[in-house]
């Protein structure tokens, strides 16, 4: 299975390189199979096509700064997997309550800023939380099918810059003559999933640190049964023996969308990647690192 590595906490970049711990997202689908692992080098193309690809990549890199995971994003476990210790259980509940309060406060602030006539009238910004789950399910299928088919144009359209580059590298690393087929068998555990695990909206620094961009982000948890099969095109398209795999998967899909300045209209959702379920210790440590990084950054700015 290809490991799709993502830096999950942008505030860690504020620290010195020696102290930089890296959070790696959970593995996604192994659709970019290769015995050599994931390659991030672009495939060799000639002429106008390669030039256009390089130009598109440069344009996408200009927007890469806006696709960081938003601060305080969490994926808490279900209640029955909370810590058994009463003290730790209480601390986790309190931490989640504070996290939700921060998210709600930020959302209310955006509503207030988007009101017409300097604070009067209906807010222009619309959260549209009800659309998050249908959008996540549709994008999840589109991305999985596009990776299986090697459809880079679809991936470029529905994924953030860094995720697209990683998936494109996974496609390029495949052995020649092998066709991959992905199928969503069914959604699983329907009493619990899919669900909106996290939602927040906040301002983030723009490309090259110029200006601020309003970013809307949702984490949608999906439980499903998926089937992956590989075929040998050099052998008449026959199925490779033992290649068919059926898996029960729970994925926490992160979606992001920019919000236009002035009109507060949301752009189409894009897939940022996936996150693992977080324990109490993980959430505690992430919060502490974020607060430390912000304090260090404030001290440097005050000099």
Backbone as CSV, one residue per row, in Angstrom:
resi,resn,N_x,N_y,N_z,CA_x,CA_y,CA_z,C_x,C_y,C_z
1,UNK,0.841,-1.189,0.000,0.000,0.000,0.000,0.878,1.241,0.000
2,UNK,0.550,2.146,-0.906,1.355,3.361,-1.010,1.088,4.282,0.160
3,UNK,2.150,4.794,0.777,2.014,5.722,1.898,1.937,7.132,1.333
4,UNK,0.804,7.810,1.542,0.639,9.168,1.046,0.980,10.120,2.174
5,UNK,2.210,10.562,2.215,2.698,11.362,3.340,2.259,12.807,3.182
6,UNK,1.711,13.367,4.233,1.303,14.763,4.252,1.770,15.398,5.545
7,UNK,2.286,16.643,5.489,2.568,17.390,6.707,1.240,17.859,7.259
8,UNK,0.835,17.303,8.388,-0.516,17.520,8.880,-0.647,18.714,9.800
9,UNK,0.444,19.296,10.240,0.367,20.410,11.171,1.270,21.537,10.693
10,UNK,0.724,22.557,9.991,1.562,23.608,9.412,2.312,24.418,10.441
11,UNK,1.756,24.562,11.652,2.433,25.396,12.636,3.767,24.805,13.072
12,UNK,3.971,23.505,12.804,5.256,22.903,13.146,6.375,23.462,12.279
13,UNK,6.013,24.053,11.133,7.018,24.640,10.267,7.619,25.896,10.870
14,UNK,6.983,26.444,11.907,7.507,27.632,12.550,8.698,27.315,13.430
15,UNK,8.919,26.057,13.692,10.007,25.659,14.564,11.269,25.431,13.741
16,UNK,12.406,25.374,14.417,13.670,25.162,13.721,13.685,23.778,13.091
17,UNK,14.431,23.575,11.972,14.418,22.280,11.294,14.825,21.121,12.187
18,UNK,15.738,21.346,13.126,16.175,20.245,13.978,15.064,19.754,14.897
19,UNK,14.121,20.643,15.213,13.066,20.289,16.142,11.775,19.923,15.431
20,UNK,11.842,19.783,14.112,10.628,19.638,13.324,10.129,18.205,13.342
21,UNK,9.123,17.884,14.156,8.505,16.567,14.066,7.510,16.554,12.918
22,UNK,7.355,15.459,12.240,6.467,15.397,11.083,5.324,14.437,11.350
23,UNK,4.120,14.936,11.152,2.934,14.108,11.283,2.614,13.519,9.919
24,UNK,2.443,12.221,9.854,2.149,11.546,8.596,0.706,11.084,8.608
25,UNK,-0.008,11.406,7.538,-1.398,10.983,7.442,-1.469,9.471,7.303
26,UNK,-2.598,8.913,7.660,-2.788,7.474,7.543,-2.740,7.056,6.083
27,UNK,-2.347,5.814,5.782,-2.286,5.360,4.399,-3.659,5.438,3.749
28,UNK,-3.672,5.833,2.484,-4.944,5.856,1.769,-5.070,4.558,0.985
29,UNK,-5.528,4.622,-0.207,-5.712,3.406,-0.995,-4.423,3.038,-1.703
30,UNK,-4.177,1.739,-1.834,-2.964,1.294,-2.513,-3.150,1.220,-4.008
31,UNK,-3.720,2.255,-4.591,-3.988,2.233,-6.026,-2.742,2.545,-6.844
32,UNK,-1.737,3.134,-6.212,-0.511,3.448,-6.938,0.548,2.402,-6.696
33,UNK,0.171,1.135,-6.766,1.062,0.034,-6.379,2.316,0.002,-7.244
34,UNK,3.432,-0.206,-6.571,4.688,-0.467,-7.256,5.627,-1.129,-6.277
35,UNK,6.418,-2.052,-6.732,7.382,-2.691,-5.862,8.415,-1.717,-5.335
36,UNK,8.600,-0.588,-6.030,9.588,0.393,-5.616,9.004,1.407,-4.651
37,UNK,7.690,1.347,-4.400,7.072,2.344,-3.525,6.613,3.542,-4.323
38,UNK,6.317,4.634,-3.628,5.794,5.833,-4.272,6.931,6.660,-4.826
39,UNK,6.797,7.063,-6.061,7.778,7.956,-6.675,7.133,9.304,-6.897
40,UNK,7.834,10.362,-6.539,7.294,11.707,-6.737,7.879,12.368,-7.966
41,UNK,8.674,11.646,-8.738,9.234,12.225,-9.948,8.205,12.174,-11.061
42,UNK,8.079,13.257,-11.859,7.110,13.257,-12.939,7.530,12.299,-14.040
43,UNK,6.543,11.775,-14.747,6.853,10.885,-15.855,7.461,11.678,-16.997
44,UNK,8.257,10.982,-17.844,8.943,11.657,-18.932,7.980,11.857,-20.088
45,UNK,7.755,13.103,-20.441,6.921,13.432,-21.584,7.685,14.435,-22.435
46,UNK,7.372,14.484,-23.674,8.071,15.406,-24.538,7.151,16.438,-25.126
47,UNK,7.763,17.494,-25.707,7.026,18.474,-26.475,6.112,19.354,-25.663
48,UNK,4.977,19.709,-26.295,4.050,20.680,-25.727,3.402,20.151,-24.463
49,UNK,3.102,18.851,-24.396,2.422,18.290,-23.224,3.238,18.488,-21.965
50,UNK,4.531,18.197,-22.030,5.385,18.375,-20.853,5.464,19.833,-20.455
51,UNK,5.530,20.733,-21.450,5.583,22.161,-21.132,4.326,22.638,-20.444
52,UNK,3.176,22.171,-20.909,1.915,22.548,-20.272,1.836,22.006,-18.855
53,UNK,2.288,20.767,-18.662,2.267,20.187,-17.317,3.143,20.983,-16.364
54,UNK,4.328,21.389,-16.824,5.218,22.168,-15.966,4.602,23.518,-15.623
55,UNK,3.938,24.146,-16.605,3.299,25.429,-16.343,2.169,25.280,-15.337
56,UNK,1.349,24.226,-15.468,0.266,23.994,-14.519,0.819,23.725,-13.127
57,UNK,1.924,22.951,-13.064,2.521,22.659,-11.761,3.017,23.923,-11.085
58,UNK,3.598,24.845,-11.855,4.068,26.097,-11.264,2.903,26.915,-10.732
59,UNK,1.788,26.939,-11.490,0.615,27.678,-11.037,0.035,27.066,-9.773
60,UNK,0.037,25.729,-9.702,-0.498,25.065,-8.518,0.385,25.301,-7.302
61,UNK,1.702,25.390,-7.521,2.600,25.624,-6.402,2.379,26.999,-5.790
62,UNK,1.901,27.956,-6.569,1.622,29.284,-6.034,0.495,29.243,-5.017
63,UNK,-0.385,28.244,-5.137,-1.512,28.130,-4.214,-1.280,27.088,-3.124
64,UNK,-0.083,26.521,-3.071,0.168,25.428,-2.132,0.083,25.871,-0.688
65,UNK,0.438,27.130,-0.403,0.441,27.591,0.975,-0.951,27.603,1.588
66,UNK,-1.989,27.645,0.754,-3.350,27.731,1.279,-3.937,26.365,1.595
67,UNK,-3.179,25.267,1.370,-3.736,23.936,1.584,-3.137,23.254,2.804
68,UNK,-2.721,24.038,3.804,-2.330,23.472,5.085,-3.573,23.024,5.846
69,UNK,-3.380,22.044,6.689,-4.458,21.652,7.593,-4.684,22.775,8.598
70,UNK,-5.944,23.122,8.838,-6.240,24.234,9.736,-5.896,23.869,11.177
71,UNK,-5.443,24.840,11.959,-5.099,24.575,13.365,-6.273,24.004,14.149
72,UNK,-5.947,23.150,15.112,-6.897,22.529,16.032,-7.809,21.503,15.360
73,UNK,-7.515,21.109,14.121,-8.299,20.047,13.488,-8.107,18.738,14.252
74,UNK,-9.205,18.065,14.566,-9.128,16.830,15.338,-10.016,15.756,14.723
75,UNK,-9.656,14.505,14.990,-10.482,13.349,14.642,-10.604,12.510,15.909
76,UNK,-11.552,12.827,16.784,-11.668,12.083,18.044,-12.204,10.679,17.809
77,UNK,-11.867,9.745,18.669,-12.392,8.382,18.541,-13.854,8.333,18.963
78,UNK,-14.568,7.264,18.608,-15.934,7.100,19.128,-15.925,7.037,20.649
79,UNK,-17.066,7.326,21.242,-17.156,7.413,22.697,-16.713,6.122,23.379
80,UNK,-17.013,4.967,22.768,-16.670,3.696,23.410,-15.166,3.405,23.361
81,UNK,-14.389,4.234,22.645,-12.936,4.075,22.651,-12.244,5.212,23.400
82,UNK,-13.006,5.958,24.171,-12.405,6.977,25.021,-11.576,6.297,26.117
83,UNK,-10.651,7.029,26.744,-9.841,6.435,27.823,-10.710,5.885,28.946
84,UNK,-10.292,4.768,29.515,-11.049,4.145,30.598,-10.839,4.853,31.932
85,UNK,-9.708,5.499,32.080,-9.437,6.221,33.319,-10.405,7.395,33.464
86,UNK,-11.113,7.520,34.587,-12.051,8.640,34.773,-11.380,10.004,34.638
87,UNK,-10.150,10.111,35.126,-9.443,11.393,35.046,-9.126,11.738,33.592
88,UNK,-8.550,10.774,32.866,-8.212,11.013,31.462,-9.465,11.211,30.623
89,UNK,-10.529,10.452,30.927,-11.804,10.615,30.224,-12.319,12.043,30.388
90,UNK,-12.288,12.557,31.609,-12.770,13.913,31.873,-11.915,14.953,31.152
91,UNK,-10.604,14.736,31.147,-9.717,15.676,30.459,-9.993,15.699,28.959
92,UNK,-10.272,14.514,28.391,-10.533,14.448,26.957,-11.852,15.138,26.616
93,UNK,-12.882,14.918,27.424,-14.169,15.582,27.194,-14.001,17.094,27.281
94,UNK,-13.244,17.560,28.253,-13.020,18.994,28.413,-12.226,19.558,27.231
95,UNK,-11.239,18.808,26.756,-10.450,19.249,25.610,-11.314,19.347,24.353
96,UNK,-12.191,18.356,24.147,-13.087,18.391,22.992,-14.060,19.556,23.090
97,UNK,-14.564,19.832,24.295,-15.487,20.951,24.477,-14.807,22.273,24.133
98,UNK,-13.581,22.451,24.575,-12.853,23.679,24.259,-12.575,23.774,22.762
99,UNK,-12.247,22.629,22.149,-11.982,22.621,20.713,-13.214,23.040,19.926
100,UNK,-14.380,22.501,20.308,-15.618,22.864,19.606,-15.966,24.328,19.835
101,UNK,-15.671,24.834,21.034,-15.947,26.243,21.318,-15.093,27.149,20.437
102,UNK,-13.830,26.772,20.240,-12.958,27.554,19.364,-13.484,27.540,17.930
103,UNK,-13.915,26.362,17.453,-14.442,26.261,16.091,-15.709,27.092,15.926
104,UNK,-16.605,27.023,16.907,-17.833,27.808,16.836,-17.539,29.304,16.910
105,UNK,-16.605,29.693,17.761,-16.251,31.104,17.862,-15.700,31.648,16.564
106,UNK,-14.848,30.871,15.904,-14.304,31.290,14.617,-15.397,31.396,13.565
107,UNK,-16.327,30.428,13.561,-17.422,30.450,12.600,-18.321,31.661,12.815
108,UNK,-18.652,31.958,14.066,-19.481,33.124,14.359,-18.775,34.415,13.962
109,UNK,-17.451,34.448,14.146,-16.699,35.628,13.738,-16.777,35.866,12.241
110,UNK,-16.702,34.788,11.453,-16.811,34.926,10.001,-18.218,35.371,9.615
111,UNK,-19.242,34.831,10.287,-20.611,35.287,10.030,-20.733,36.790,10.274
112,UNK,-20.156,37.253,11.366,-20.266,38.670,11.710,-19.539,39.539,10.683
113,UNK,-18.325,39.116,10.289,-17.549,39.888,9.323,-18.270,39.975,7.984
114,UNK,-19.005,38.922,7.621,-19.651,38.882,6.307,-21.000,39.583,6.268
115,UNK,-21.430,40.153,7.387,-22.707,40.867,7.386,-22.626,42.132,6.537
116,UNK,-23.711,42.440,5.882,-23.773,43.641,5.053,-23.837,44.889,5.924
117,UNK,-23.481,45.998,5.337,-23.647,47.327,5.936,-22.981,47.418,7.306
118,UNK,-21.718,47.007,7.335,-20.895,47.166,8.539,-21.515,46.529,9.786
119,UNK,-21.966,45.308,9.633,-22.439,44.583,10.804,-23.935,44.441,10.900
120,UNK,-24.683,44.923,9.908,-26.137,44.807,9.951,-26.614,44.023,8.728
121,UNK,-27.663,43.244,8.904,-28.202,42.450,7.815,-27.783,40.999,7.927
122,UNK,-28.249,40.188,6.961,-27.933,38.766,6.970,-26.498,38.543,6.514
123,UNK,-25.803,37.599,7.131,-24.414,37.337,6.717,-24.352,36.760,5.310
124,UNK,-23.327,37.160,4.575,-23.135,36.642,3.228,-22.560,35.224,3.247
125,UNK,-21.772,34.919,4.259,-21.136,33.604,4.328,-22.150,32.526,4.701
126,UNK,-22.080,31.398,4.015,-22.936,30.244,4.296,-22.049,29.026,4.554
127,UNK,-22.213,28.414,5.723,-21.394,27.242,6.050,-21.797,26.022,5.220
128,UNK,-23.105,25.829,5.015,-23.615,24.692,4.232,-23.049,23.354,4.714
129,UNK,-23.166,23.113,6.012,-22.637,21.868,6.572,-23.345,20.633,6.013
130,UNK,-24.610,20.797,5.638,-25.354,19.635,5.134,-24.769,19.092,3.842
131,UNK,-24.049,19.927,3.115,-23.479,19.476,1.839,-22.154,18.753,2.009
132,UNK,-21.592,18.761,3.207,-20.249,18.195,3.406,-20.219,16.690,3.159
133,UNK,-21.171,15.955,3.747,-21.157,14.497,3.614,-21.411,14.058,2.175
134,UNK,-22.451,14.567,1.480,-22.617,14.174,0.075,-21.411,14.536,-0.785
135,UNK,-20.821,15.703,-0.542,-19.646,16.101,-1.320,-18.474,15.173,-1.052
136,UNK,-18.273,14.803,0.212,-17.163,13.913,0.557,-17.337,12.538,-0.081
137,UNK,-18.546,12.001,-0.054,-18.783,10.690,-0.656,-18.525,10.724,-2.160
138,UNK,-18.987,11.784,-2.816,-18.789,11.890,-4.262,-17.311,12.053,-4.610
139,UNK,-16.609,12.923,-3.889,-15.193,13.146,-4.168,-14.354,11.913,-3.839
140,UNK,-14.742,11.202,-2.800,-14.035,9.973,-2.418,-14.078,8.952,-3.556
141,UNK,-15.250,8.784,-4.161,-15.391,7.847,-5.281,-14.629,8.359,-6.500
142,UNK,-14.776,9.665,-6.801,-14.088,10.229,-7.964,-12.576,10.075,-7.852
143,UNK,-12.033,10.367,-6.677,-10.586,10.266,-6.503,-10.111,8.824,-6.636
144,UNK,-10.810,7.892,-5.998,-10.392,6.492,-6.052,-10.443,5.954,-7.475
145,UNK,-11.501,6.288,-8.193,-11.610,5.830,-9.577,-10.555,6.488,-10.456
146,UNK,-10.285,7.772,-10.222,-9.295,8.481,-11.033,-7.895,7.920,-10.819
147,UNK,-7.555,7.577,-9.581,-6.244,6.981,-9.321,-6.149,5.622,-10.003
148,UNK,-7.209,4.838,-9.929,-7.198,3.522,-10.567,-7.027,3.638,-12.077
149,UNK,-7.687,4.631,-12.681,-7.625,4.809,-14.132,-6.411,5.607,-14.582
150,UNK,-5.704,6.212,-13.631,-4.584,7.078,-13.995,-5.038,8.394,-14.576
151,UNK,-6.209,8.866,-14.175,-6.793,10.100,-14.700,-6.260,11.292,-13.905
152,UNK,-5.155,11.849,-14.354,-4.522,12.945,-13.623,-5.316,14.248,-13.713
153,UNK,-6.005,14.461,-14.809,-6.762,15.711,-14.941,-7.872,15.793,-13.895
154,UNK,-8.554,14.679,-13.659,-9.577,14.672,-12.609,-8.946,14.896,-11.246
155,UNK,-7.817,14.249,-10.987,-7.136,14.431,-9.706,-6.674,15.868,-9.525
156,UNK,-6.196,16.496,-10.590,-5.762,17.885,-10.512,-6.924,18.808,-10.148
157,UNK,-8.122,18.430,-10.605,-9.297,19.273,-10.377,-9.873,19.102,-8.979
158,UNK,-9.806,17.911,-8.400,-10.512,17.656,-7.139,-9.587,17.536,-5.934
159,UNK,-8.270,17.591,-6.131,-7.327,17.446,-5.018,-6.517,18.722,-4.836
160,UNK,-6.043,18.945,-3.615,-5.124,20.046,-3.379,-3.782,19.729,-4.033
161,UNK,-2.935,20.751,-4.115,-1.696,20.629,-4.874,-0.824,19.477,-4.407
162,UNK,-0.558,19.419,-3.103,0.369,18.412,-2.603,-0.181,17.002,-2.769
163,UNK,-1.476,16.821,-2.525,-2.069,15.495,-2.686,-2.043,15.074,-4.147
164,UNK,-2.333,16.012,-5.059,-2.266,15.679,-6.480,-0.870,15.212,-6.874
165,UNK,0.148,15.935,-6.424,1.513,15.564,-6.787,1.876,14.179,-6.262
166,UNK,1.413,13.856,-5.054,1.707,12.540,-4.493,0.983,11.439,-5.258
167,UNK,-0.293,11.664,-5.573,-1.053,10.661,-6.320,-0.522,10.506,-7.737
168,UNK,-0.123,11.620,-8.367,0.459,11.537,-9.707,1.755,10.735,-9.674
169,UNK,2.549,10.922,-8.617,3.762,10.127,-8.481,3.466,8.653,-8.298
170,UNK,2.389,8.350,-7.551,1.995,6.954,-7.371,1.572,6.328,-8.694
171,UNK,0.879,7.108,-9.521,0.470,6.609,-10.840,1.694,6.353,-11.714
172,UNK,2.637,7.296,-11.706,3.828,7.152,-12.545,4.702,5.978,-12.123
173,UNK,4.588,5.558,-10.863,5.452,4.485,-10.358,4.917,3.091,-10.663
174,UNK,3.748,3.010,-11.274,3.188,1.693,-11.561,4.008,0.957,-12.609
175,UNK,4.070,-0.350,-12.506,4.734,-1.120,-13.562,3.922,-1.040,-14.849
176,UNK,4.573,-0.990,-15.998,3.839,-0.887,-17.265,3.023,-2.142,-17.540
177,UNK,1.914,-1.939,-18.249,1.095,-3.070,-18.663,0.150,-3.599,-17.614
178,UNK,-0.005,-2.878,-16.511,-0.908,-3.313,-15.448,-2.050,-2.310,-15.327
179,UNK,-3.264,-2.804,-15.423,-4.455,-1.960,-15.274,-5.094,-2.230,-13.914
180,UNK,-5.487,-1.163,-13.238,-6.073,-1.277,-11.902,-7.551,-0.914,-11.945
181,UNK,-8.356,-1.682,-11.254,-9.798,-1.420,-11.178,-10.209,-1.297,-9.715
182,UNK,-10.875,-0.186,-9.386,-11.351,0.059,-8.020,-12.874,0.033,-8.012
183,UNK,-13.439,-0.533,-6.962,-14.901,-0.625,-6.862,-15.337,-0.376,-5.424
184,UNK,-16.335,0.476,-5.266,-16.965,0.660,-3.964,-18.050,-0.403,-3.829
185,UNK,-17.815,-1.374,-2.972,-18.766,-2.471,-2.808,-20.009,-1.990,-2.072
186,UNK,-19.802,-1.338,-0.939,-20.933,-0.801,-0.173,-20.391,0.077,0.954
187,UNK,-21.276,0.908,1.487,-20.957,1.652,2.702,-21.262,0.760,3.897
188,UNK,-20.439,0.874,4.928,-20.511,-0.034,6.063,-20.791,0.743,7.347
189,UNK,-21.274,0.019,8.366,-21.499,0.602,9.695,-22.355,1.871,9.593
190,UNK,-23.514,1.742,8.965,-24.324,2.905,8.623,-24.950,3.601,9.824
191,UNK,-24.969,2.952,10.983,-25.498,3.617,12.172,-24.560,4.707,12.681
192,UNK,-23.292,4.606,12.333,-22.289,5.561,12.818,-21.724,6.427,11.690
193,UNK,-21.569,5.856,10.505,-20.954,6.554,9.381,-21.918,6.604,8.198
194,UNK,-21.695,7.593,7.298,-20.733,8.696,7.373,-21.191,9.775,8.350
195,UNK,-20.230,10.521,8.856,-20.557,11.611,9.772,-19.568,12.756,9.604
196,UNK,-20.029,13.950,9.937,-19.181,15.138,9.905,-18.404,15.185,11.215
197,UNK,-17.135,14.832,11.172,-16.319,14.715,12.375,-15.800,16.055,12.860
198,UNK,-15.474,16.941,11.932,-14.913,18.239,12.312,-15.251,19.257,11.232
199,UNK,-15.538,20.484,11.656,-15.815,21.564,10.705,-15.296,22.856,11.302
200,UNK,-14.569,23.608,10.491,-14.063,24.892,10.963,-13.755,25.795,9.770
201,UNK,-13.707,27.070,10.031,-13.389,28.061,9.007,-12.535,29.134,9.661
202,UNK,-11.468,29.508,8.993,-10.557,30.495,9.577,-9.701,31.108,8.483
203,UNK,-9.052,32.207,8.827,-8.134,32.867,7.901,-6.751,32.235,8.012
204,UNK,-6.102,32.061,6.860,-4.761,31.519,6.780,-3.902,32.429,5.908
205,UNK,-2.579,32.465,6.118,-1.705,33.268,5.252,-1.798,32.807,3.807
206,UNK,-1.788,33.782,2.885,-1.840,33.465,1.475,-0.497,33.022,0.937
207,UNK,-0.410,32.739,-0.383,0.855,32.332,-0.991,1.945,33.362,-0.743
208,UNK,3.134,32.887,-0.397,4.287,33.745,-0.105,4.024,34.689,1.053
209,UNK,3.030,34.372,1.884,2.748,35.201,3.049,2.050,36.503,2.738
210,UNK,1.529,36.663,1.515,0.875,37.905,1.119,-0.620,37.815,1.390
211,UNK,-1.113,38.661,2.283,-2.540,38.702,2.556,-3.014,37.485,3.331
212,UNK,-4.325,37.456,3.553,-4.956,36.362,4.284,-6.064,35.766,3.432
213,UNK,-6.191,34.457,3.481,-7.224,33.743,2.744,-8.173,33.082,3.727
214,UNK,-9.471,33.149,3.432,-10.466,32.486,4.263,-10.655,31.062,3.746
215,UNK,-10.423,30.084,4.612,-10.478,28.673,4.241,-11.567,27.975,5.044
216,UNK,-12.381,27.198,4.353,-13.404,26.365,4.986,-12.943,24.912,4.908
217,UNK,-13.061,24.200,6.021,-12.552,22.828,6.065,-13.529,21.904,6.786
218,UNK,-13.682,20.704,6.253,-14.542,19.690,6.860,-13.800,18.364,6.889
219,UNK,-13.988,17.615,7.969,-13.479,16.248,8.064,-14.686,15.324,8.111
220,UNK,-14.811,14.463,7.115,-15.938,13.540,7.009,-15.417,12.115,7.152
221,UNK,-15.976,11.379,8.086,-15.569,9.993,8.327,-16.476,9.054,7.539
222,UNK,-15.860,8.175,6.766,-16.584,7.249,5.895,-16.113,5.830,6.176
223,UNK,-17.049,4.922,6.370,-16.741,3.501,6.530,-17.295,2.760,5.315
224,UNK,-16.466,1.974,4.664,-16.896,1.332,3.426,-16.133,0.035,3.194
225,UNK,-16.678,-0.754,2.282,-16.007,-1.956,1.791,-15.586,-1.670,0.356
226,UNK,-14.301,-1.825,0.070,-13.754,-1.490,-1.237,-13.031,-2.690,-1.822
227,UNK,-13.103,-2.785,-3.145,-12.446,-3.898,-3.838,-11.437,-3.346,-4.838
228,UNK,-10.255,-3.912,-4.829,-9.182,-3.495,-5.730,-8.695,-4.711,-6.506
229,UNK,-8.672,-4.591,-7.848,-8.272,-5.703,-8.711,-7.294,-5.193,-9.757
230,UNK,-6.319,-6.017,-10.119,-5.341,-5.648,-11.138,-5.384,-6.646,-12.294
231,UNK,-5.175,-6.088,-13.505,-5.246,-6.885,-14.725,-3.950,-6.721,-15.514
232,UNK,-3.558,-7.792,-16.176,-2.337,-7.797,-16.986,-2.710,-7.538,-18.437
233,UNK,-2.455,-6.319,-18.929,-2.811,-5.966,-20.302,-1.954,-6.724,-21.309
234,UNK,-0.742,-7.078,-20.913,0.128,-7.823,-21.832,-0.342,-9.260,-22.024
235,UNK,-1.248,-9.706,-21.166,-1.760,-11.078,-21.243,-3.254,-11.069,-21.567
236,UNK,-3.629,-10.164,-22.455,-5.021,-10.106,-22.889,-5.966,-9.507,-21.873
237,UNK,-5.449,-8.741,-20.941,-6.300,-8.099,-19.944,-6.836,-9.043,-18.888
238,UNK,-6.179,-10.182,-18.701,-6.641,-11.139,-17.705,-6.299,-10.667,-16.292
239,UNK,-7.143,-11.065,-15.368,-6.923,-10.689,-13.981,-5.677,-11.372,-13.432
240,UNK,-4.863,-10.594,-12.728,-3.660,-11.145,-12.120,-4.066,-12.007,-10.928
241,UNK,-3.665,-13.261,-10.896,-4.073,-14.149,-9.786,-3.646,-13.586,-8.427
242,UNK,-4.589,-13.597,-7.509,-4.305,-13.124,-6.159,-4.293,-11.622,-5.991
243,UNK,-4.611,-10.883,-7.066,-4.550,-9.418,-6.974,-5.828,-8.806,-6.413
244,UNK,-6.928,-9.553,-6.443,-8.192,-8.989,-5.964,-8.201,-8.949,-4.438
245,UNK,-8.425,-7.753,-3.918,-8.449,-7.564,-2.470,-9.696,-6.781,-2.083
246,UNK,-10.371,-7.264,-1.069,-11.550,-6.576,-0.540,-11.242,-6.133,0.881
247,UNK,-11.452,-4.857,1.153,-11.052,-4.311,2.441,-12.182,-3.529,3.086
248,UNK,-12.257,-3.662,4.400,-13.145,-2.839,5.212,-12.320,-1.646,5.696
249,UNK,-12.732,-0.445,5.323,-11.920,0.734,5.615,-12.759,1.827,6.264
250,UNK,-12.168,2.482,7.250,-12.736,3.692,7.840,-11.755,4.816,7.563
251,UNK,-12.193,5.797,6.799,-11.321,6.892,6.368,-11.891,8.218,6.850
252,UNK,-10.999,9.076,7.297,-11.378,10.412,7.749,-10.883,11.398,6.692
253,UNK,-11.774,11.724,5.766,-11.437,12.515,4.587,-11.494,14.003,4.915
254,UNK,-10.418,14.715,4.587,-10.338,16.155,4.844,-10.632,16.905,3.552
255,UNK,-11.637,17.765,3.596,-11.999,18.608,2.458,-11.688,20.058,2.785
256,UNK,-11.240,20.805,1.783,-10.993,22.230,1.960,-11.570,22.998,0.782
257,UNK,-12.018,24.220,1.066,-12.545,25.099,0.027,-12.197,26.530,0.379
258,UNK,-11.727,27.272,-0.603,-11.476,28.684,-0.394,-12.784,29.464,-0.397
259,UNK,-12.786,30.589,0.296,-13.957,31.471,0.345,-13.549,32.808,-0.259
260,UNK,-14.283,33.258,-1.268,-13.930,34.475,-1.990,-14.097,35.705,-1.106
261,UNK,-13.120,36.578,-1.190,-13.156,37.808,-0.416,-14.208,38.746,-1.002
262,UNK,-14.981,39.379,-0.151,-16.004,40.319,-0.602,-17.363,39.676,-0.740
263,UNK,-17.465,38.648,-1.587,-18.752,37.978,-1.782,-18.969,36.849,-0.778
264,UNK,-17.906,36.322,-0.206,-17.949,35.203,0.746,-18.589,33.956,0.140
265,UNK,-18.454,33.801,-1.164,-18.926,32.590,-1.833,-17.846,31.510,-1.748
266,UNK,-18.271,30.293,-1.466,-17.321,29.189,-1.320,-16.962,28.603,-2.680
267,UNK,-15.692,28.309,-2.855,-15.242,27.608,-4.044,-15.553,26.115,-3.897
268,UNK,-15.427,25.334,-4.971,-15.710,23.891,-4.862,-14.771,23.208,-3.864
269,UNK,-15.295,22.195,-3.195,-14.484,21.422,-2.256,-13.350,20.717,-2.994
270,UNK,-12.199,20.608,-2.321,-11.088,19.795,-2.807,-10.634,18.868,-1.683
271,UNK,-10.090,17.731,-2.065,-9.623,16.767,-1.069,-8.211,17.139,-0.636
272,UNK,-8.029,17.346,0.647,-6.703,17.612,1.219,-5.952,16.313,1.482
273,UNK,-6.677,15.275,1.877,-6.059,13.995,2.217,-6.869,13.292,3.285
274,UNK,-6.230,12.446,4.055,-6.888,11.750,5.152,-6.095,11.958,6.432
275,UNK,-6.768,11.747,7.557,-6.137,11.843,8.871,-6.430,10.574,9.661
276,UNK,-5.538,10.192,10.554,-5.822,9.062,11.435,-6.691,9.499,12.604
277,UNK,-7.357,8.541,13.205,-8.078,8.819,14.448,-7.071,9.216,15.530
278,UNK,-7.447,10.176,16.368,-6.499,10.734,17.333,-6.845,10.314,18.755
279,UNK,-5.820,9.975,19.502,-5.983,9.647,20.912,-5.933,10.920,21.748
280,UNK,-6.211,10.771,23.031,-6.118,11.919,23.939,-4.702,12.474,23.948
281,UNK,-3.704,11.585,23.981,-2.312,12.028,24.028,-1.936,12.794,22.763
282,UNK,-2.423,12.336,21.605,-2.118,13.019,20.354,-2.707,14.421,20.340
283,UNK,-3.976,14.550,20.721,-4.608,15.868,20.741,-3.941,16.787,21.752
284,UNK,-3.585,16.244,22.904,-2.910,17.051,23.928,-1.570,17.559,23.426
285,UNK,-0.779,16.673,22.812,0.549,17.062,22.340,0.454,18.055,21.184
286,UNK,-0.515,17.848,20.270,-0.680,18.774,19.152,-1.039,20.169,19.645
287,UNK,-1.950,20.235,20.611,-2.343,21.532,21.160,-1.162,22.223,21.821
288,UNK,-0.373,21.467,22.577,0.791,22.044,23.253,1.820,22.549,22.244
289,UNK,2.059,21.772,21.169,3.029,22.195,20.162,2.559,23.439,19.424
290,UNK,1.249,23.500,19.129,0.716,24.672,18.449,0.862,25.913,19.317
291,UNK,0.503,25.809,20.571,0.616,26.953,21.468,2.069,27.377,21.645
292,UNK,2.976,26.407,21.727,4.397,26.734,21.846,4.910,27.435,20.595
293,UNK,4.506,26.924,19.414,4.952,27.529,18.164,4.431,28.952,18.024
294,UNK,3.164,29.178,18.398,2.604,30.517,18.313,3.302,31.471,19.281
295,UNK,3.622,30.985,20.467,4.325,31.827,21.442,5.720,32.186,20.942
296,UNK,6.433,31.202,20.375,7.762,31.477,19.833,7.696,32.450,18.671
297,UNK,6.679,32.290,17.822,6.525,33.185,16.682,6.218,34.605,17.140
298,UNK,5.395,34.741,18.194,5.075,36.066,18.718,6.308,36.736,19.318
299,UNK,7.141,35.951,19.996,8.361,36.517,20.568,9.320,36.975,19.482
300,UNK,9.428,36.197,18.403,10.305,36.610,17.303,9.773,37.853,16.616
301,UNK,8.430,37.934,16.489,7.848,39.108,15.847,7.981,40.366,16.672
302,UNK,8.097,40.222,17.991,8.201,41.388,18.855,9.601,41.943,18.964
303,UNK,10.571,41.238,18.391,11.954,41.711,18.482,12.228,42.835,17.494
